[in-house]
Amino acid sequence: MCDDPHAVEVPPLQLNVIPLNTVGAAQVHKRIDILGVVEDVGDLRQVAAQTASEPQERRDIRIVDSSNTKLQLTLWGDNAKNFNVSHGDHPVMAIKNALVRHYNNCYYLNTNDTTRFELNPSASAMATTSSARSKYDCFFRISEELVTCRLCEKTLKKSKDGCTGNMRFHLKTDHKAEFSKFVGQQTVQKEKQEAKARADNSRQLKLPFKRTVDTNTSQ
């Protein structure tokens, strides 16, 4: 409950998340939604901006997602100044409308006034926003060698392949109720999306039909 009657409630992020390993030439200059873990946070610095007469605050952070792909994300202005994540912390970060850029044969993500992000979004919120490949990220934090459960703070080593299979097994066994509810929400969301896609396809197939008469046919 909000105590300020004049406060405006910010709606939760609604994302169409894509894995970072799919970012390429087709996405350059386009806006995408990302769900990943903050791997590293750069220092706040002032730089000359092309679109402003005065130097602007800038902070570069590195994001890694469940595809184990890393990209730099650049924050500007108040977002850069107010990004309160310490070195060594690795929160989950949901990002709406990140702009894909390409420079020196490298892809990176930029932000502007339309970009929104949220740190450590709730599991219930992520159930309707995350992609299948990153749907478990809201349940654990990832460091260089360890994975920590957000529900009980249990820490496990990463799997031999560098993935988080050990933590997923922990969720299925030690947090069965929460995990089952989460998977159920994912299934319902997927079924709704598939039903909408089928309905859209059906409408496209029902094209207007105009009957024509061949005037060259003998009566």
VEXTORVEX-507859 format. One line per field, with one value per residue: residue in three letters; x, y, z of N, C-alpha, C in turn. Coordinates in nm, 3 decimals. Layout:
N
type [ALA|...]
nX [X|...]
nY [Y|...]
nZ [Z|...]
caX [X|...]
caY [Y|...]
caZ [Z|...]
cX [X|...]
cY [Y|...]
cZ [Z|...]
//
This chain:
219
type [MET|CYS|ASP|ASP|PRO|HIS|ALA|VAL|GLU|VAL|PRO|PRO|LEU|GLN|LEU|ASN|VAL|ILE|PRO|LEU|ASN|THR|VAL|GLY|ALA|ALA|GLN|VAL|HIS|LYS|ARG|ILE|ASP|ILE|LEU|GLY|VAL|VAL|GLU|ASP|VAL|GLY|ASP|LEU|ARG|GLN|VAL|ALA|ALA|GLN|THR|ALA|SER|GLU|PRO|GLN|GLU|ARG|ARG|ASP|ILE|ARG|ILE|VAL|ASP|SER|SER|ASN|THR|LYS|LEU|GLN|LEU|THR|LEU|TRP|GLY|ASP|ASN|ALA|LYS|ASN|PHE|ASN|VAL|SER|HIS|GLY|ASP|HIS|PRO|VAL|MET|ALA|ILE|LYS|ASN|ALA|LEU|VAL|ARG|HIS|TYR|ASN|ASN|CYS|TYR|TYR|LEU|ASN|THR|ASN|ASP|THR|THR|ARG|PHE|GLU|LEU|ASN|PRO|SER|ALA|SER|ALA|MET|ALA|THR|THR|SER|SER|ALA|ARG|SER|LYS|TYR|ASP|CYS|PHE|PHE|ARG|ILE|SER|GLU|GLU|LEU|VAL|THR|CYS|ARG|LEU|CYS|GLU|LYS|THR|LEU|LYS|LYS|SER|LYS|ASP|GLY|CYS|THR|GLY|ASN|MET|ARG|PHE|HIS|LEU|LYS|THR|ASP|HIS|LYS|ALA|GLU|PHE|SER|LYS|PHE|VAL|GLY|GLN|GLN|THR|VAL|GLN|LYS|GLU|LYS|GLN|GLU|ALA|LYS|ALA|ARG|ALA|ASP|ASN|SER|ARG|GLN|LEU|LYS|LEU|PRO|PHE|LYS|ARG|THR|VAL|ASP|THR|ASN|THR|SER|GLN]
nX [0.085|0.059|0.164|0.162|-0.072|-0.049|0.135|0.246|0.188|0.427|0.399|0.464|0.747|0.695|0.818|0.977|1.183|1.502|1.766|2.108|2.297|2.183|2.192|2.273|2.366|2.111|1.973|2.085|2.060|1.805|1.555|1.566|1.465|1.607|1.717|1.927|2.230|2.410|2.739|2.970|3.054|3.121|3.312|3.169|3.182|3.259|3.182|3.220|2.930|2.765|2.515|2.469|2.552|2.706|2.930|2.841|2.723|2.839|2.818|2.949|2.836|2.858|2.671|2.556|2.388|2.168|2.256|2.521|2.645|2.806|2.753|2.823|2.656|2.556|2.495|2.341|2.345|2.112|2.046|2.296|2.427|2.269|2.283|2.295|2.481|2.718|3.067|3.125|2.872|2.598|2.329|2.013|1.905|1.652|1.578|1.426|1.378|1.650|1.905|2.055|2.387|2.674|3.018|3.356|3.365|3.223|2.933|2.716|2.509|2.302|2.147|1.858|1.611|1.383|1.443|1.395|1.469|1.499|1.612|1.671|1.400|1.078|0.998|0.739|0.675|0.866|0.779|0.600|0.745|0.996|1.206|1.206|1.466|1.587|1.438|1.481|1.651|1.563|1.561|1.814|2.149|2.447|2.792|3.149|3.223|3.023|2.675|2.398|2.108|1.819|1.602|1.668|1.931|2.121|2.432|2.584|2.818|2.894|2.778|2.976|2.989|2.973|2.722|2.398|2.278|2.289|2.171|1.912|1.822|1.825|1.619|1.398|1.379|1.413|1.256|1.000|0.725|0.722|0.867|0.707|0.475|0.578|0.661|0.411|0.288|0.447|0.375|0.101|0.122|0.263|0.075|-0.129|0.001|0.045|-0.219|-0.309|-0.143|-0.237|-0.498|-0.446|-0.328|-0.546|-0.721|-0.575|-0.588|-0.851|-0.924|-1.079|-1.314|-1.369|-1.601|-1.559|-1.653|-1.614|-1.603|-1.554|-1.657|-1.870|-2.226]
nY [-0.119|0.216|0.507|0.769|0.975|1.107|0.981|0.804|0.488|0.274|0.066|-0.291|-0.426|-0.535|-0.771|-0.883|-1.103|-1.172|-1.406|-1.321|-1.430|-1.425|-1.175|-0.968|-0.853|-0.806|-0.684|-0.435|-0.092|-0.133|-0.181|-0.389|-0.639|-0.750|-1.005|-1.069|-1.124|-0.902|-0.881|-0.726|-0.398|-0.081|0.221|0.542|0.804|1.112|1.214|1.355|1.417|1.354|1.458|1.656|1.968|1.984|1.786|1.442|1.210|0.878|0.523|0.205|-0.125|-0.482|-0.743|-1.075|-1.356|-1.649|-1.788|-1.773|-1.558|-1.244|-0.894|-0.546|-0.290|0.039|0.303|0.623|0.960|1.023|0.754|0.633|0.757|0.681|0.409|0.170|-0.057|-0.258|-0.338|-0.677|-0.758|-0.932|-0.888|-0.991|-0.849|-0.690|-0.556|-0.314|-0.207|-0.170|-0.037|-0.163|-0.148|-0.120|-0.136|-0.115|-0.388|-0.506|-0.580|-0.388|-0.259|0.022|0.296|0.509|0.771|0.614|0.370|0.126|-0.030|-0.296|-0.414|-0.731|-0.844|-0.970|-1.320|-1.392|-1.185|-1.223|-1.457|-1.398|-1.255|-1.346|-1.531|-1.872|-1.973|-1.826|-1.839|-1.927|-1.751|-1.563|-1.695|-1.744|-1.627|-1.559|-1.619|-1.619|-1.895|-2.006|-2.068|-1.917|-1.978|-1.779|-1.815|-1.959|-1.906|-2.100|-2.222|-2.342|-2.522|-2.445|-2.641|-2.890|-2.819|-2.551|-2.449|-2.408|-2.636|-2.782|-2.607|-2.586|-2.846|-2.841|-2.653|-2.794|-3.002|-2.911|-2.685|-2.743|-2.670|-2.390|-2.395|-2.559|-2.405|-2.186|-2.302|-2.384|-2.134|-2.045|-2.232|-2.177|-1.915|-1.964|-2.121|-1.934|-1.752|-1.917|-1.975|-1.721|-1.675|-1.873|-1.779|-1.535|-1.626|-1.759|-1.548|-1.416|-1.599|-1.589|-1.427|-1.157|-1.255|-1.215|-1.259|-1.333|-1.285|-1.457|-1.299|-1.389|-1.635|-1.854|-1.828]
nZ [0.000|-0.089|0.077|-0.003|-0.142|-0.380|-0.528|-0.817|-0.928|-1.061|-1.336|-1.362|-1.540|-1.870|-2.063|-2.365|-2.383|-2.526|-2.587|-2.517|-2.687|-2.933|-3.031|-3.297|-3.628|-3.728|-3.524|-3.479|-3.399|-3.314|-3.055|-2.770|-2.528|-2.226|-2.002|-1.745|-1.553|-1.348|-1.404|-1.379|-1.261|-1.376|-1.303|-1.221|-1.454|-1.625|-1.949|-2.278|-2.454|-2.764|-2.810|-2.626|-2.468|-2.241|-2.036|-1.973|-1.725|-1.712|-1.702|-1.737|-1.748|-1.718|-1.853|-1.814|-1.945|-1.936|-2.154|-2.134|-2.250|-2.281|-2.259|-2.293|-2.118|-2.134|-1.916|-1.864|-1.733|-1.470|-1.433|-1.446|-1.229|-1.011|-1.000|-0.787|-0.721|-0.583|-0.636|-0.687|-0.616|-0.765|-0.897|-1.044|-1.348|-1.516|-1.827|-2.024|-2.353|-2.443|-2.646|-2.931|-3.034|-3.256|-3.271|-3.364|-3.440|-3.235|-3.043|-2.839|-2.570|-2.543|-2.361|-2.315|-2.270|-2.296|-2.197|-1.950|-1.639|-1.396|-1.086|-0.944|-0.989|-0.884|-0.843|-0.922|-1.096|-1.295|-1.404|-1.602|-1.780|-1.854|-2.082|-2.205|-2.185|-1.989|-1.762|-1.501|-1.377|-1.191|-0.953|-0.853|-0.770|-0.951|-0.941|-1.005|-0.969|-0.819|-0.738|-0.594|-0.410|-0.410|-0.248|-0.017|0.035|-0.003|-0.120|-0.411|-0.615|-0.956|-1.235|-1.409|-1.674|-1.661|-1.636|-1.473|-1.373|-1.130|-0.945|-1.049|-1.004|-0.726|-0.680|-0.777|-0.595|-0.321|-0.310|-0.403|-0.416|-0.474|-0.711|-0.876|-0.895|-1.032|-1.278|-1.367|-1.410|-1.618|-1.813|-1.855|-1.952|-2.190|-2.329|-2.366|-2.536|-2.759|-2.831|-2.903|-3.122|-3.298|-3.337|-3.462|-3.698|-3.811|-3.865|-4.059|-4.264|-4.343|-4.580|-4.762|-5.011|-5.347|-5.591|-5.931|-6.275|-6.574|-6.864|-7.112|-7.144|-7.317|-7.335]
caX [0.000|0.138|0.118|0.153|-0.188|-0.016|0.236|0.200|0.243|0.493|0.359|0.577|0.799|0.645|0.933|0.988|1.326|1.575|1.899|2.215|2.374|2.115|2.211|2.361|2.347|1.968|1.919|2.155|1.972|1.673|1.542|1.539|1.448|1.713|1.716|2.058|2.293|2.516|2.866|3.071|3.005|3.228|3.307|3.099|3.274|3.199|3.232|3.155|2.823|2.740|2.383|2.457|2.659|2.787|2.966|2.735|2.766|2.829|2.866|2.940|2.825|2.860|2.559|2.567|2.259|2.174|2.330|2.662|2.694|2.826|2.748|2.832|2.539|2.597|2.394|2.370|2.275|2.067|2.056|2.435|2.461|2.189|2.294|2.353|2.526|2.859|3.154|3.111|2.731|2.555|2.183|1.944|1.864|1.557|1.598|1.328|1.416|1.793|1.935|2.171|2.486|2.787|3.136|3.482|3.334|3.164|2.798|2.693|2.375|2.296|2.021|1.814|1.495|1.279|1.490|1.361|1.527|1.464|1.706|1.611|1.254|1.021|0.979|0.606|0.678|0.946|0.707|0.528|0.829|1.122|1.203|1.226|1.606|1.635|1.327|1.522|1.748|1.509|1.571|1.949|2.256|2.560|2.925|3.245|3.223|2.914|2.537|2.332|1.962|1.762|1.497|1.721|2.072|2.211|2.531|2.630|2.914|2.839|2.798|3.104|2.982|2.961|2.582|2.337|2.195|2.284|2.074|1.778|1.788|1.794|1.487|1.296|1.370|1.399|1.154|0.911|0.599|0.749|0.911|0.593|0.389|0.646|0.652|0.272|0.265|0.514|0.296|-0.020|0.162|0.297|-0.048|-0.198|0.072|0.020|-0.358|-0.317|-0.079|-0.329|-0.609|-0.396|-0.311|-0.679|-0.774|-0.502|-0.631|-0.986|-0.913|-1.204|-1.322|-1.451|-1.635|-1.543|-1.722|-1.534|-1.689|-1.523|-1.720|-1.992|-2.349]
caY [0.000|0.338|0.607|0.899|0.972|1.170|0.899|0.728|0.353|0.235|-0.070|-0.383|-0.439|-0.642|-0.790|-0.988|-1.126|-1.254|-1.441|-1.233|-1.491|-1.404|-1.035|-0.960|-0.743|-0.780|-0.604|-0.307|0.025|-0.171|-0.194|-0.525|-0.661|-0.840|-1.052|-1.127|-1.101|-0.802|-0.947|-0.628|-0.260|0.016|0.344|0.657|0.901|1.214|1.210|1.447|1.351|1.416|1.523|1.751|2.068|1.963|1.645|1.359|1.095|0.751|0.406|0.082|-0.249|-0.602|-0.832|-1.211|-1.423|-1.794|-1.843|-1.748|-1.452|-1.120|-0.771|-0.422|-0.203|0.174|0.386|0.766|1.055|0.978|0.608|0.600|0.803|0.614|0.262|0.138|-0.196|-0.258|-0.437|-0.805|-0.796|-0.982|-0.897|-1.010|-0.720|-0.693|-0.431|-0.289|-0.109|-0.144|-0.010|-0.239|-0.072|-0.197|-0.050|-0.191|-0.531|-0.553|-0.535|-0.345|-0.207|0.160|0.331|0.648|0.803|0.512|0.246|0.100|-0.154|-0.331|-0.506|-0.837|-0.850|-1.082|-1.442|-1.390|-1.094|-1.280|-1.569|-1.350|-1.170|-1.406|-1.630|-2.007|-2.000|-1.750|-1.831|-1.960|-1.655|-1.490|-1.777|-1.757|-1.533|-1.630|-1.559|-1.684|-2.040|-2.049|-2.028|-1.904|-1.977|-1.659|-1.853|-2.009|-1.866|-2.214|-2.199|-2.463|-2.502|-2.459|-2.771|-2.903|-2.751|-2.407|-2.409|-2.403|-2.755|-2.817|-2.522|-2.623|-2.968|-2.797|-2.590|-2.896|-3.092|-2.842|-2.579|-2.804|-2.595|-2.265|-2.427|-2.610|-2.290|-2.105|-2.374|-2.377|-2.001|-2.043|-2.312|-2.101|-1.803|-2.017|-2.163|-1.812|-1.699|-2.006|-1.956|-1.592|-1.691|-1.949|-1.691|-1.438|-1.697|-1.786|-1.423|-1.386|-1.691|-1.553|-1.308|-1.127|-1.324|-1.143|-1.347|-1.269|-1.351|-1.461|-1.246|-1.455|-1.767|-1.856|-1.855]
caZ [0.000|-0.098|0.172|-0.069|-0.232|-0.508|-0.597|-0.932|-0.924|-1.184|-1.370|-1.377|-1.676|-1.956|-2.151|-2.466|-2.365|-2.621|-2.534|-2.566|-2.794|-3.061|-3.072|-3.412|-3.721|-3.749|-3.414|-3.465|-3.399|-3.267|-2.910|-2.728|-2.384|-2.179|-1.864|-1.717|-1.423|-1.351|-1.375|-1.339|-1.260|-1.397|-1.225|-1.278|-1.512|-1.710|-2.087|-2.371|-2.528|-2.893|-2.813|-2.515|-2.466|-2.122|-2.012|-1.917|-1.645|-1.782|-1.631|-1.815|-1.672|-1.802|-1.828|-1.866|-1.930|-1.924|-2.269|-2.100|-2.338|-2.207|-2.337|-2.216|-2.114|-2.094|-1.851|-1.874|-1.647|-1.339|-1.426|-1.416|-1.094|-0.909|-1.010|-0.656|-0.715|-0.545|-0.699|-0.619|-0.615|-0.896|-0.901|-1.171|-1.404|-1.627|-1.901|-2.129|-2.456|-2.460|-2.787|-2.978|-3.111|-3.308|-3.284|-3.364|-3.451|-3.110|-3.012|-2.701|-2.545|-2.497|-2.298|-2.326|-2.186|-2.306|-2.136|-1.810|-1.586|-1.258|-1.024|-0.863|-0.999|-0.812|-0.921|-0.983|-1.210|-1.402|-1.464|-1.720|-1.863|-1.895|-2.187|-2.154|-2.159|-1.874|-1.667|-1.365|-1.324|-1.078|-0.833|-0.799|-0.805|-1.011|-0.931|-1.094|-0.955|-0.731|-0.763|-0.464|-0.415|-0.350|-0.155|0.110|0.042|-0.018|-0.224|-0.479|-0.723|-1.090|-1.299|-1.478|-1.804|-1.638|-1.631|-1.341|-1.354|-0.989|-0.877|-1.094|-0.931|-0.589|-0.681|-0.799|-0.480|-0.192|-0.320|-0.502|-0.430|-0.546|-0.847|-0.952|-0.925|-1.133|-1.405|-1.409|-1.465|-1.748|-1.907|-1.887|-2.038|-2.322|-2.395|-2.410|-2.652|-2.873|-2.872|-2.972|-3.252|-3.383|-3.373|-3.560|-3.825|-3.866|-3.921|-4.182|-4.370|-4.386|-4.664|-4.834|-5.139|-5.444|-5.703|-6.062|-6.386|-6.696|-6.970|-7.239|-7.148|-7.400|-7.262]
cX [0.089|0.079|0.098|0.036|-0.159|0.086|0.171|0.267|0.301|0.455|0.480|0.621|0.732|0.747|0.909|1.136|1.383|1.711|2.006|2.293|2.305|2.129|2.313|2.324|2.199|1.908|1.982|2.056|1.828|1.674|1.502|1.521|1.544|1.685|1.849|2.105|2.403|2.647|2.972|3.013|3.124|3.209|3.227|3.202|3.197|3.265|3.158|3.053|2.794|2.611|2.364|2.576|2.753|2.821|2.852|2.795|2.741|2.882|2.845|2.930|2.825|2.751|2.590|2.433|2.278|2.238|2.480|2.727|2.699|2.821|2.761|2.702|2.583|2.479|2.438|2.293|2.239|2.073|2.197|2.471|2.392|2.195|2.370|2.382|2.676|2.936|3.145|2.968|2.689|2.403|2.132|1.895|1.773|1.561|1.497|1.380|1.564|1.823|2.063|2.260|2.599|2.903|3.261|3.458|3.276|3.022|2.792|2.554|2.384|2.159|1.987|1.688|1.386|1.318|1.447|1.431|1.487|1.564|1.631|1.458|1.202|1.001|0.844|0.602|0.754|0.877|0.636|0.616|0.952|1.102|1.230|1.370|1.655|1.534|1.368|1.608|1.695|1.522|1.712|2.042|2.375|2.688|3.019|3.233|3.101|2.779|2.465|2.182|1.909|1.655|1.551|1.868|2.168|2.303|2.580|2.734|2.843|2.862|2.929|3.106|2.966|2.819|2.528|2.245|2.183|2.179|1.932|1.731|1.751|1.655|1.377|1.275|1.341|1.296|1.049|0.785|0.619|0.785|0.794|0.498|0.447|0.634|0.509|0.237|0.328|0.431|0.171|0.013|0.192|0.172|-0.128|-0.133|0.046|-0.123|-0.375|-0.256|-0.169|-0.446|-0.567|-0.380|-0.445|-0.739|-0.705|-0.546|-0.770|-0.984|-1.046|-1.202|-1.418|-1.474|-1.623|-1.614|-1.635|-1.624|-1.663|-1.589|-1.850|-2.112|-2.423]
cY [0.124|0.444|0.744|0.898|1.031|1.088|0.821|0.592|0.316|0.092|-0.161|-0.391|-0.556|-0.661|-0.897|-1.022|-1.210|-1.287|-1.352|-1.297|-1.481|-1.261|-1.029|-0.843|-0.707|-0.690|-0.465|-0.192|-0.010|-0.184|-0.336|-0.529|-0.772|-0.880|-1.121|-1.095|-0.997|-0.870|-0.850|-0.487|-0.166|0.139|0.451|0.757|1.000|1.211|1.314|1.370|1.427|1.497|1.623|1.845|2.050|1.815|1.570|1.247|0.966|0.640|0.284|-0.038|-0.366|-0.698|-0.969|-1.279|-1.574|-1.861|-1.827|-1.648|-1.321|-1.001|-0.652|-0.344|-0.068|0.251|0.531|0.843|1.000|0.826|0.564|0.637|0.721|0.462|0.211|-0.012|-0.195|-0.361|-0.567|-0.850|-0.835|-0.998|-0.933|-0.874|-0.743|-0.556|-0.424|-0.181|-0.071|-0.133|-0.082|-0.151|-0.165|-0.102|-0.136|-0.342|-0.590|-0.498|-0.492|-0.285|-0.066|0.187|0.477|0.666|0.697|0.381|0.240|-0.027|-0.173|-0.433|-0.604|-0.837|-0.975|-1.202|-1.443|-1.298|-1.156|-1.396|-1.526|-1.269|-1.240|-1.507|-1.767|-2.032|-1.929|-1.748|-1.861|-1.852|-1.579|-1.567|-1.784|-1.648|-1.614|-1.551|-1.638|-1.836|-2.094|-1.997|-2.028|-1.894|-1.852|-1.694|-1.896|-1.975|-1.985|-2.190|-2.332|-2.426|-2.515|-2.600|-2.771|-2.829|-2.600|-2.358|-2.421|-2.522|-2.797|-2.736|-2.554|-2.750|-2.934|-2.734|-2.694|-2.984|-3.019|-2.731|-2.622|-2.722|-2.468|-2.292|-2.474|-2.497|-2.206|-2.170|-2.371|-2.243|-1.988|-2.117|-2.239|-1.986|-1.851|-2.058|-2.042|-1.754|-1.784|-1.990|-1.826|-1.603|-1.768|-1.862|-1.589|-1.503|-1.724|-1.661|-1.388|-1.475|-1.656|-1.423|-1.282|-1.189|-1.249|-1.232|-1.271|-1.351|-1.343|-1.419|-1.312|-1.590|-1.759|-1.892|-1.969]
cZ [0.000|-0.006|0.109|-0.167|-0.369|-0.588|-0.711|-0.930|-1.060|-1.218|-1.386|-1.523|-1.747|-2.067|-2.255|-2.476|-2.478|-2.559|-2.595|-2.680|-2.930|-3.111|-3.185|-3.502|-3.739|-3.641|-3.401|-3.488|-3.359|-3.115|-2.873|-2.576|-2.340|-2.034|-1.838|-1.577|-1.440|-1.310|-1.325|-1.352|-1.274|-1.311|-1.298|-1.331|-1.599|-1.847|-2.169|-2.453|-2.657|-2.893|-2.701|-2.514|-2.348|-2.107|-1.942|-1.832|-1.721|-1.692|-1.720|-1.721|-1.769|-1.756|-1.887|-1.844|-1.931|-2.044|-2.251|-2.195|-2.260|-2.303|-2.242|-2.229|-2.060|-2.038|-1.855|-1.768|-1.511|-1.325|-1.391|-1.273|-0.986|-0.916|-0.888|-0.646|-0.689|-0.626|-0.618|-0.603|-0.756|-0.900|-1.040|-1.219|-1.523|-1.695|-2.016|-2.223|-2.450|-2.609|-2.827|-3.065|-3.155|-3.332|-3.272|-3.358|-3.322|-3.096|-2.866|-2.692|-2.489|-2.436|-2.326|-2.242|-2.191|-2.239|-1.990|-1.765|-1.441|-1.208|-0.935|-0.869|-0.931|-0.903|-0.990|-1.104|-1.325|-1.469|-1.591|-1.813|-1.916|-2.006|-2.127|-2.114|-2.034|-1.759|-1.524|-1.301|-1.203|-0.948|-0.776|-0.848|-0.853|-0.989|-1.021|-1.090|-0.880|-0.778|-0.628|-0.482|-0.345|-0.245|-0.019|0.131|0.040|-0.137|-0.280|-0.583|-0.857|-1.141|-1.375|-1.611|-1.788|-1.628|-1.489|-1.316|-1.209|-0.915|-0.922|-1.024|-0.786|-0.582|-0.692|-0.676|-0.349|-0.193|-0.423|-0.525|-0.511|-0.691|-0.933|-0.990|-1.037|-1.271|-1.457|-1.470|-1.602|-1.852|-1.951|-1.981|-2.179|-2.398|-2.445|-2.535|-2.776|-2.924|-2.949|-3.111|-3.348|-3.428|-3.478|-3.697|-3.892|-3.930|-4.052|-4.298|-4.424|-4.464|-4.735|-4.973|-5.230|-5.565|-5.833|-6.168|-6.509|-6.812|-7.104|-7.252|-7.227|-7.314|-7.328]
//
